[in-house]
Amino acid sequence: MKKDIHPDYRAVVFEDTSSGFKFLTKSTGTTKDTIVWEDGKTYPCMKIEVSSASHPFYTGKKMFLDTAGRVEKFQKKYAKK
């Protein structure tokens, strides 16, 4: 395998901003945020909007999530004239 061509694969904490759920896994994602995990070590922290703790498919709850005004943009574009 060639050296210095692959991204850094390391442990990263993902934090669901809508539910506060956090989990530790490995990723090549980059971020400047850090967090102290349960084991006392500091890890990079990636903020995400939806995870298995907040997604309606996994929770069984209907939830409306509009992060960038996408619904309004769609309704404006396809509104009946």
Secondary structure, 3 states (H helix, E strand, C coil): CCCCCCCCCEEEEEEECCCCCEEEEEECCCCCCEEECCCCCEEEEEEECCCCCCCHHHHCCCCCCCCCCHHHHHHHHCCCC
